[in-house]
């Protein structure tokens, strides 16, 4: 019984954590490419989820087609976001861009609120079965899917950044823009690609969490706060760190809630964050000297 | 949130009628604070719709003191600072004699000091009993308070369902925490000590720890005070997934339209106390039909209480034949046996209009009226 409970908590913690991880990954990519935190990252997830509701429930399209259209729409949205929110301010330092992303976040949330109203929507789960019961442990099919997708995305991302020319160009851009442009890498285009990819990634996260957390205007921002904490725990700007940080945060808060106190569940996530800021500010995987002169 | 939505709705149905006197009667403004944005934005829409429906009817019947009602709506953003700001904006308008406040106790508490300073009547829907028992004479409640919901939950669960091992699941906000206290108290009055009292914070993304705690406690019935329907939806689904099949008697949030949509079959078989049920009285039935015709959506408590509040307020001002706050107050307190959508209003000296609840059952997604329990004290 005791063991079963711990396993159940571990599974749920990892499931919730992988949601944080997916959103954190988007944070990290944009941070690396532009040195700014994109506060609208959570709203990318919200947009993806709403798009699914519109296509799947409203227009009655098949689930797989709705996913494809949503991801394609998120790619286009990434281009728009890049040109509307980041590009005009790119030479003005990081503060105006951060404010710009906060503005975009407010605009997106209220735009969706005006268009669809405040009523939370439901989206059916992708898999036709509820989940698996293994002894006392129930594995929710949607969480299994999220975990699997997270593993796949991390693998793909690793292969892309380490083993393709385009990936290496994007890495070079994020590490040193001036040097990259001296080497003939089109920096502006690389940055745009980063936004496009992060937008699609956020949309994917939204598609995946919608059946669990329901689809509401505020769904993105509540995940984004934890995801932001996760990326700091992992080491801001580090993709592996974002994943590990997200999973760690999910597990810590779930176990903390179960064994210490449920009302303080959110506190455990942020205590972890504070401990890291105090004792290991570079995070799990961060480099000690973040800025290279 | 930096945004602010301000909407003003003028209802001037009575205007043309009065045109023959050479000038149109100036509308009488009634202020409303409602969550138009934020997590409770949905209930805010129901709130304003219920109020508008009533204002329309009042205006068609000749208005208040011969003047049509104009609702002035301010967004409270579902936050405490938001409602304080929204109320102070409305309070600044000297032409507004009375207000429709929030359905959320936390937010009524937040603006209560300002209401006392202003000294004008505010109709509220928050069910924390404290609100009308803390010496603020300007709060008038249009829903039965939580001592009644707790007593009805305990009464029905223990006496009718015969359950003695209780677990209480509650949100840690003012509504949930006070509801929990009242339920513990009500159960104690029947000689029952809950085996587990479990709080959680609003907008939890996962309830696994709560569900496992319920499962381990060995309880046979859940009593709940949950605030947000998204939380209800996630909790209900996870109860089902982890194989918890306890009876469940909850506060109204588990039978709202949204909760039913979000949780689907997971809430089937649960009981809830609710102040609004369309089958509980002819007035309720009539309101439900009119609301559906006007807005094409299902009426629930969020639209029923402001509907009653606008009607009773209009009646009270007409009876007082004055816009003086003190006179409106006395007139409100003297309202007796007014049949509203929420029940029979008999205001007591504290400003509580209703003193009982309906018990309803979720029968495969259909809400079935079981019984109405009224208390005399």
Boltz contact constraints between the chains, C-beta under 6 A:
constraints:
  - contact:
      token1: [A, 5]
      token2: [B, 212]
      max_distance: 6.0
  - contact:
      token1: [A, 12]
      token2: [B, 206]
      max_distance: 6.0
  - contact:
      token1: [A, 12]
      token2: [B, 208]
      max_distance: 6.0
  - contact:
      token1: [A, 16]
      token2: [B, 206]
      max_distance: 6.0
  - contact:
      token1: [A, 106]
      token2: [B, 2]
      max_distance: 6.0
  - contact:
      token1: [A, 106]
      token2: [B, 3]
      max_distance: 6.0
  - contact:
      token1: [A, 110]
      token2: [B, 3]
      max_distance: 6.0
  - contact:
      token1: [A, 118]
      token2: [B, 41]
      max_distance: 6.0
  - contact:
      token1: [A, 118]
      token2: [B, 42]
      max_distance: 6.0
  - contact:
      token1: [A, 119]
      token2: [B, 42]
      max_distance: 6.0
  - contact:
      token1: [A, 120]
      token2: [B, 230]
      max_distance: 6.0
  - contact:
      token1: [A, 122]
      token2: [B, 262]
      max_distance: 6.0
  - contact:
      token1: [A, 138]
      token2: [B, 241]
      max_distance: 6.0
  - contact:
      token1: [A, 138]
      token2: [B, 242]
      max_distance: 6.0
  - contact:
      token1: [A, 213]
      token2: [B, 205]
      max_distance: 6.0
  - contact:
      token1: [A, 214]
      token2: [B, 230]
      max_distance: 6.0
  - contact:
      token1: [A, 214]
      token2: [B, 262]
      max_distance: 6.0
  - contact:
      token1: [A, 218]
      token2: [B, 39]
      max_distance: 6.0
  - contact:
      token1: [A, 222]
      token2: [B, 203]
      max_distance: 6.0
  - contact:
      token1: [A, 257]
      token2: [B, 209]
      max_distance: 6.0
  - contact:
      token1: [A, 258]
      token2: [B, 209]
      max_distance: 6.0
  - contact:
      token1: [A, 262]
      token2: [B, 200]
      max_distance: 6.0
  - contact:
      token1: [A, 262]
      token2: [B, 209]
      max_distance: 6.0
  - contact:
      token1: [A, 262]
      token2: [B, 210]
      max_distance: 6.0
  - contact:
      token1: [A, 263]
      token2: [B, 172]
      max_distance: 6.0
  - contact:
      token1: [A, 263]
      token2: [B, 199]
      max_distance: 6.0
  - contact:
      token1: [A, 263]
      token2: [B, 201]
      max_distance: 6.0
